[in-house]
Amino acid sequence: MRKVLVLTEAKAGNLRSVSLETLTAAHLIAEGGEIVAVAIGSEATHYANVLGKHGANKIYIIDNKDLDVYTTDAFSQALRQVIDAVEPDAILMPHTAIGKDLAPRIAARYGLGLVSDVIDVKVENDDVIFTRPIYSGKAFEKKKVVSGIPFATIRPNNIPVEEIIGTIEIVHFNVVIKNLRTIIKEVVRKTTGDVDLSEAKVVISGGRGVKSAEGFKPLQELADILDGAVGASRGACDAEYCDYSLQIGQTGKVVTPDLYIACGISGAIQHLAGMSNAKIVVAINKDPEAPIFQVADYGIVGDLFEVVPLLTEEFKKVLSNA
Ligand code: FAD
């Protein structure tokens, strides 16, 4: 039995689904042990019951004004105080911008090995084994932590969420944050779509073939119908058709949606690194020889400006009858 500490994350007051996936991962390795969820922010009390329905036995709620906006400094101080109080046998965090930044800091402080970007967890012969993709998703490696307790970040959209209802205890945990070296004065948010790209179940992505910022509109319309998010290739970002926050690939975001529709994207290896683990890939391209068709489950050879509006119309019809 292991006591597993899970850092959960919310965005604009809403719990991110990767938090529940990370709790499920914790359940898989706890083997009946206690799962302690850490929820930061004044709104955490609103979703504490959701954490309880997904395996958390104890929820540490930390409400401190220095944690209203993420800084490495403040969050690592807070989390270290929780770790010292809980003394977990394993730690899991979502592989998000926060997890990617915070986990190495925590690992270094405690001298722990860290396995990042994990897509599967299991226990074999009493060892916690983490699976993660390597070589841009072309192969997978299994790892265990040999220095300290198992510690990993969990990639969104990979571990199916389970409902696990048990007893929950809520602990309002006070932390002392001091000597901050970074003060956030203002956060300016970019206006992208409502759905978070890295957690979206459907991603409609545009490449240089979209030809302009205006050309992304039909993609956004299709995304809206399917409750999805719009992404892009670096080609499209470099051409200033869209913001770099939409870039998917080796130097952009890694997405693992149920459905990925690549529109006017050639399929360079660096792009595939960010999307090839999508469950279903649909490619729309004028060039039948485009490499994207080699990874696509369904390929449409045609002009995206004709195909995408047709798809939107068809999805509208199908969904209105559903
Ligand atoms: P192109 O390769 O120009 O392809 C455009 C496609 O659109 C073509 O296949 C064309 O047939 C099709 N097309 C044109 N018009 C239409 C139309 N009307 N209808 C349908 N199809 C049409 N790239 C990434 O995406 N993500 C990364 O993270 C990334 N990181 C990189 C890191 C490094 C170190 C390097 C060197 C490169 C990186 N790249 C990355 C760039 C990558 O190599 C490619 O240059 C880029 O992905 C190409 O973008 P694209 O497919 O949109 O453009």
Residues whose N, C-alpha, C, O or C-beta is under 5 A from the ligand:
A	BS01	FAD	G207 R208 G209 A232 S233 R234 G235 A236 I248 G249 Q250 T251 G252 G264 I265 S266 G267 A268 Q270 H271 I284 N285 K286 D287 A290 G302 D303 L304 F305
